[in-house]
């Protein structure tokens, strides 16, 4: 224990640990488990109490190797709806629907993923961190941080739901606070993404019409005038429905959020038909400021994982996978930094490169998913020089391993730019429209 002098003049004992993690979601629980099993004293502060609601229910096949390494794959299998692929629905094409199977990706060893209730999924990961030896404190929100000089570590100040104030002294700090972006906000490094911006409306329904057989667990995407919808079937019969829309559209709301959501769904006849007999069973939630990035992923004694560093758009369900993968990289980096401080700069540079790589790969497709050329390429896929397999590998999250997809992805991008140039008038109009769409 160390003593900290409070402004009031009272001495309070700061609780010591090797690593303090802010946030008990997928990133925080994963990095906590990985470090605790290596023998580090880890404390995880979680503002809520598990199980708690969270949006973002769709996982990627690349999540499965991570779940196996954490030792929770069987638990997740028991709560999950098997997801073998994705369905795209377009009102702009005569074909109307196009289905992609993960089994058709370059690497055939990851043919499926899961749709999960995040309350259950996150609770599994949180309990796993406890089993591995991490100390957890729920109902506790971090509200301030002091970076101590030299190798003094950090002090984090928190307050529990019961009003209890505590101070934590750690050698290393992990920001896994998600969209709260604890460090990004306090260090004033969080920026609205100038290349993308969107808002979201979402709720859970019961009684939605689903696809059949193995396709029942597919995630379905529906394009419409103001953005796109997700349709995510869960194992208990609930279906998560969300609309990701451009900011200007959300600002047009002049009625209750429930009526506005109903009116928005009606703009997609294909989705509305799936919900003809469905009943909404949760309140409608709305989220703005949906796309941002922080200036840095790390400092000399802290890391930012998952959504605490950046959030782009949920269109490819990459959020949980990127959060957990960044936690695996983060655990490696922190372990190396604490064992070999003389090599910390090189280690943190490696971590930064890995984390930025994930966002860079997905964001290229995210920024273009509503453009006419990209819609055409998704609705009429071709496998020239294995481009379809390579893009499916991205959709599966297979972007950190040794799968040799990169030449084929470069050719896919070449085809995209070539097709856009061939339809220059349409492409230029769509480009200008998108620039207006993403304005805050």
C-alpha positions in Angstrom: 0.0 0.0 0.0 1.2 3.6 -0.6 -0.1 6.8 0.8 -1.6 9.5 -1.3 -2.2 13.0 0.0 -5.7 14.1 -0.9 -6.5 17.8 -1.5 -8.5 17.8 1.8 -5.4 16.8 3.7 -6.7 13.4 4.6 -4.4 10.4 3.9 -6.1 7.5 2.2 -4.5 4.1 1.4 -4.1 3.4 -2.3 -4.7 -0.2 -3.2 -1.8 -1.7 -5.2 -1.8 -4.0 -8.2 0.4 -4.7 -11.1 -2.2 -3.9 -13.8 -5.4 -2.0 -13.4 -8.0 -2.5 -16.1 -10.9 -0.1 -16.5 -13.8 -1.9 -18.0 -15.0 -5.5 -17.7 -16.3 -6.1 -21.2 -14.7 -8.4 -23.8 -11.4 -6.5 -24.0 -11.0 -5.9 -20.3 -12.0 -9.4 -19.2 -9.7 -10.9 -21.9 -6.6 -8.9 -21.0 -7.3 -9.5 -17.3 -7.5 -13.2 -17.7 -4.4 -13.4 -19.9 -2.3 -11.4 -17.4 -3.7 -13.1 -14.3 -2.8 -16.5 -15.5 0.8 -15.3 -16.0 0.9 -14.4 -12.3 0.3 -10.7 -12.4 -1.9 -9.0 -9.8 -4.8 -7.7 -11.9 -7.7 -5.6 -10.8 -10.7 -5.0 -13.2 -13.0 -2.1 -12.4 -16.5 -2.4 -14.1 -19.0 0.4 -13.8 -22.0 -1.9 -14.0 -22.9 -5.2 -12.5 -22.8 -8.4 -14.6 -24.8 -9.6 -16.3 -25.7 -6.3 -18.0 -27.2 -5.4 -21.4 -24.9 -4.5 -24.2 -25.5 -4.2 -28.0 -23.2 -5.9 -30.5 -24.3 -9.5 -30.5 -22.7 -10.8 -33.6 -19.3 -12.6 -33.4 -16.9 -13.5 -36.2 -15.2 -16.9 -36.9 -11.9 -15.4 -35.8 -13.4 -15.1 -32.3 -13.4 -18.8 -31.9 -9.6 -19.5 -31.6 -9.5 -16.7 -29.0 -12.4 -18.3 -27.0 -10.6 -21.6 -27.1 -7.3 -20.1 -25.8 -9.3 -18.5 -23.0 -10.9 -21.8 -22.2 -14.5 -20.6 -22.6 -15.4 -22.0 -26.0 -17.8 -24.7 -24.6 -19.6 -22.2 -22.4 -20.1 -19.8 -25.4 -21.4 -22.7 -27.5 -24.1 -23.4 -25.0 -25.5 -19.9 -25.1 -24.9 -19.0 -28.8 -26.8 -19.3 -32.0 -24.5 -20.8 -34.7 -23.8 -18.2 -37.4 -22.7 -19.8 -40.7 -22.8 -16.7 -42.9 -24.3 -13.4 -43.8 -27.2 -12.3 -46.0 -27.2 -8.9 -47.8 -30.6 -7.5 -48.9 -30.6 -4.7 -51.5 -33.5 -2.7 -52.9 -31.2 -1.5 -55.6 -30.7 -4.8 -57.3 -32.9 -7.2 -59.2 -31.3 -10.1 -57.3 -32.5 -8.6 -54.0 -30.5 -11.0 -51.8 -27.0 -12.4 -51.7 -25.7 -14.9 -49.2 -22.1 -15.5 -48.1 -20.9 -18.5 -46.2 -17.7 -18.3 -44.0 -16.9 -21.8 -45.2 -16.2 -20.3 -48.6 -13.4 -18.0 -47.2 -9.8 -18.7 -48.0 -9.1 -20.6 -44.8 -11.8 -23.3 -44.6 -11.1 -24.2 -41.0 -13.2 -21.4 -39.6 -16.7 -22.0 -41.1 -18.9 -20.5 -38.3 -19.3 -18.0 -35.5 -22.0 -17.2 -33.0 -24.8 -14.7 -32.3 -24.8 -14.1 -28.6 -26.7 -12.2 -25.9 -23.9 -9.9 -24.8 -25.1 -10.0 -21.2 -24.4 -13.7 -21.1 -21.3 -13.6 -23.3 -19.6 -10.8 -21.4 -20.5 -12.5 -18.1 -18.8 -15.7 -19.2 -15.6 -13.7 -20.0 -15.8 -11.7 -16.8 -16.2 -14.9 -14.6 -13.3 -16.5 -16.5 -11.0 -13.6 -15.6 -12.0 -14.2 -11.9 -11.2 -17.9 -12.3 -7.8 -17.1 -13.7 -7.1 -14.9 -10.6 -8.1 -11.4 -11.5 -9.7 -9.3 -8.8 -12.9 -7.6 -10.0 -14.8 -4.7 -8.6 -18.3 -4.1 -10.0 -20.4 -1.1 -9.7 -17.3 1.0 -9.6 -16.6 3.9 -12.0 -13.1 5.3 -12.5 -13.2 9.1 -12.7 -9.7 10.5 -12.7 -6.1 9.4 -13.3 -2.7 10.7 -12.3 0.4 9.6 -14.1 3.3 9.4 -11.7 6.8 10.6 -12.7 9.6 8.2 -13.5 8.6 4.5 -13.1 6.0 5.4 -10.4 3.1 4.0 -12.4 -0.4 5.5 -12.2 -3.0 6.4 -9.6 -6.7 5.9 -10.6 -9.5 7.4 -8.5 -12.8 5.7 -8.5 -16.2 5.8 -6.9 -18.6 3.0 -6.3 -22.4 3.0 -6.7 -22.6 3.1 -2.9 -20.6 6.3 -2.9 -17.3 4.7 -1.6 -14.2 6.4 -3.0 -11.1 4.5 -3.6 -7.6 5.0 -5.2 -5.7 2.4 -7.0 -1.9 2.4 -7.6 -0.8 0.3 -10.6 2.4 -0.3 -12.5 0.4 -0.4 -15.8 -3.1 0.9 -16.8 -5.4 -0.6 -19.4 -8.3 1.4 -20.7 -10.9 -1.1 -21.8 -13.8 1.3 -21.1 -15.4 0.9 -24.5 -17.3 3.9 -25.8 -16.7 5.7 -22.5 -13.1 6.2 -23.8 -11.8 6.9 -20.3 -8.3 8.0 -21.3 -9.2 9.4 -24.7 -11.6 11.8 -23.0 -9.3 12.8 -20.2 -6.3 13.2 -22.3 -8.4 15.0 -24.9 -7.2 12.7 -27.7 -10.6 11.4 -28.9 -11.5 12.7 -32.3 -14.7 12.3 -34.4 -13.7 10.2 -37.4 -13.6 12.7 -40.3 -14.0 9.8 -42.8 -17.1 8.3 -41.3 -20.0 9.2 -38.9 -23.2 7.4 -38.1 -25.9 7.0 -35.4 -27.9 4.0 -34.4 -31.4 3.0 -33.2 -32.0 -0.5 -31.9 -34.2 -2.8 -29.9 -35.0 -6.5 -29.4 -38.0 -8.2 -30.9 -39.8 -11.6 -30.4 -41.6 -13.4 -33.2 -39.5 -12.1 -36.1 -39.6 -14.3 -39.3 -36.2 -15.9 -39.6 -34.4 -17.8 -42.3 -34.6 -21.6 -42.1 -32.3 -24.5 -41.5 -28.6 -23.6 -41.2 -29.3 -20.1 -42.4 -31.4 -19.3 -39.3 -28.4 -17.9 -37.5 -27.2 -15.7 -40.4 -26.9 -12.1 -39.8 -28.9 -10.1 -42.3 -28.1 -6.7 -43.6 -30.7 -4.5 -45.3 -29.7 -1.4 -47.2 -32.1 1.5 -47.3 -32.1 5.2 -48.2 -30.6 6.5 -45.0 -28.2 3.7 -44.1 -28.6 0.0 -43.3 -30.3 -2.3 -40.8 -29.0 -5.3 -38.9 -31.1 -8.4 -38.2 -29.4 -10.7 -35.6 -31.2 -13.8 -34.4 -30.4 -15.0 -30.9 -30.7 -18.5 -29.5 -33.7 -17.8 -27.1 -36.0 -16.6 -30.0 -35.2 -12.9 -29.6 -34.0 -11.0 -32.6 -31.9 -7.8 -32.4 -32.9 -5.2 -34.9 -30.9 -2.0 -35.4 -30.7 0.8 -37.9 -27.4 2.5 -38.5 -28.2 5.9 -40.1 -26.5 9.0 -41.1 -26.6 11.8 -38.5 -28.8 14.1 -40.5 -31.6 11.5 -40.5 -31.6 11.1 -36.7 -31.9 14.9 -36.4 -35.2 14.8 -38.4 -37.0 13.0 -35.5 -40.1 14.9 -34.3 -42.0 12.1 -32.6 -41.2 9.5 -29.9 -38.2 7.4 -30.5 -40.4 4.3 -30.7 -42.6 5.7 -33.5 -39.5 7.1 -35.3 -38.0 3.6 -35.2 -41.2 2.0 -36.5 -41.3 4.5 -39.3 -37.6 3.8 -40.1 -38.2 0.1 -40.3 -41.1 0.7 -42.7 -38.7 2.2 -45.2 -37.3 -1.3 -45.8 -40.2 -3.5 -47.0 -38.0 -6.6 -46.9 -37.2 -6.0 -43.2 -40.8 -4.9 -42.4 -42.1 -8.2 -43.8 -39.8 -10.1 -41.4 -41.3 -8.2 -38.5 -45.0 -8.5 -39.5 -45.8 -10.7 -36.5 -43.0 -9.5 -34.2 -43.4 -7.7 -30.9 -40.8 -5.3 -29.6 -39.8 -6.4 -26.1 -37.3 -3.8 -25.1 -37.2 0.0 -25.2 -35.7 1.6 -28.3 -32.2 2.9 -27.7 -30.5 5.6 -29.7 -26.8 6.3 -29.9 -25.0 9.1 -31.6 -21.3 10.0 -32.1 -20.9 6.5 -33.5 -17.5 6.8 -35.2 -14.3 8.1 -33.5 -10.6 7.3 -33.1 -8.1 8.4 -30.5 -4.7 9.9 -31.4 -2.7 7.1 -29.8 -3.1 3.5 -28.7 -0.7 3.7 -25.8 1.7 5.6 -23.5 4.7 4.5 -21.6 2.5 2.9 -18.9 -0.9 2.5 -20.4 -2.7 0.8 -23.3 -6.1 1.5 -24.9 -8.0 -1.6 -26.2 -11.0 -2.1 -28.4 -13.6 0.7 -28.5 -11.6 2.7 -26.0 -9.2 3.4 -28.8 -11.5 3.5 -31.8 -15.0 2.6 -33.1 -15.9 2.6 -36.8 -19.2 1.0 -37.6 -20.8 -2.4 -36.7 -21.6 -3.3 -40.4 -19.1 -6.2 -40.4 -19.6 -7.3 -36.7 -15.9 -6.7 -36.1 -16.1 -4.9 -32.7 -15.9 -7.8 -30.3 -13.2 -9.6 -32.3 -11.1 -6.5 -32.6 -11.5 -5.8 -28.9 -10.5 -9.3 -27.9 -7.7 -9.5 -30.3 -6.3 -6.2 -29.1 -6.5 -7.6 -25.6 -4.4 -10.6 -26.6 -1.8 -8.3 -28.1 -2.1 -6.0 -25.1 -1.4 -8.8 -22.7 1.7 -9.8 -24.6 2.9 -6.1 -24.7 2.3 -5.5 -21.0 4.0 -8.7 -20.0 7.0 -7.8 -22.0 7.1 -4.2 -20.8 7.0 -5.2 -17.1 9.6 -7.9 -17.6 11.9 -6.0 -20.1 11.3 -2.3 -19.5 14.4 -1.5 -21.5 12.6 -2.9 -24.6 9.2 -1.2 -23.8 9.4 1.3 -26.7 9.8 -1.4 -29.3 7.2 -3.6 -27.7 4.6 -0.8 -27.6 5.4 0.1 -31.3 4.6 -3.5 -32.2 1.3 -3.3 -30.2 0.4 0.0 -32.0 1.0 -1.5 -35.4 -1.2 -4.6 -34.6 -4.1 -2.6 -33.3 -4.1 -0.1 -36.1 -3.9 -2.9 -38.7 -7.3 -4.2 -37.7 -9.1 -0.9 -37.9 -7.3 -0.1 -41.2 -8.4 -3.3 -42.9 -12.1 -3.1 -41.9 -12.5 0.7 -42.3 -11.7 0.6 -46.1 -14.8 -1.6 -46.6 -16.9 0.3 -44.0 -16.3 3.7 -45.7 -17.6 2.3 -49.0 -20.3 -0.2 -48.0 -23.1 2.1 -49.0 -21.5 3.2 -52.3 -23.1 1.9 -55.5 -19.9 0.2 -56.7 -19.4 -1.7 -53.5 -23.0 -2.7 -53.3 -22.7 -4.0 -56.9 -19.6 -6.0 -56.0 -21.3 -7.6 -52.9 -24.5 -8.4 -54.7 -22.8 -9.8 -57.8 -19.6 -11.4 -56.3 -16.9 -12.9 -58.5 -13.9 -14.9 -57.4 -11.3 -13.6 -59.9 -7.9 -14.5 -58.5 -9.7 -15.6 -55.4 -11.0 -12.1 -54.5 -14.3 -13.5 -53.1 -12.4 -15.8 -50.8 -10.1 -13.0 -49.7 -13.0 -10.6 -48.9 -14.8 -13.4 -47.0 -11.7 -13.9 -45.0 -11.9 -10.2 -44.0 -15.6 -10.7 -43.1 -14.5 -13.7 -41.0 -11.9 -11.6 -39.2 -9.0 -13.6 -40.5 -6.7 -10.7 -40.9 -4.0 -11.2 -38.2 -2.7 -14.6 -39.2 -0.7 -16.1 -42.1 -3.6 -16.6 -44.6 -2.2 -15.1 -47.9 -5.2 -12.9 -48.7 -3.4 -9.6 -49.3 -2.6 -9.8 -53.1 -6.2 -10.8 -53.8 -7.5 -8.0 -51.7 -5.3 -5.5 -53.6 -6.8 -6.8 -56.8 -10.3 -6.4 -55.3 -9.6 -2.8 -54.6 -8.2 -2.3 -58.1 -11.5 -3.7 -59.5 -13.4 -1.3 -57.2 -11.6 1.8 -58.4 -11.7 0.6 -62.0 -15.5 0.0 -61.8 -16.0 3.4 -60.1 -14.1 5.1 -62.9 -16.2 3.4 -65.5 -19.3 4.8 -63.9 -17.7 8.1 -63.1 -20.9 10.2 -63.0 -22.7 7.8 -60.6 -19.5 7.5 -58.5 -18.9 11.2 -58.2 -22.6 11.8 -57.2 -22.4 9.1 -54.6 -19.1 10.5 -53.2 -20.6 14.0 -52.8 -23.7 12.6 -51.2 -21.6 10.6 -48.7 -19.6 13.7 -47.8 -22.9 15.4 -46.9 -24.2 12.3 -45.1 -21.4 12.1 -42.6 -21.5 15.7 -41.6 -22.4 16.1 -37.9 
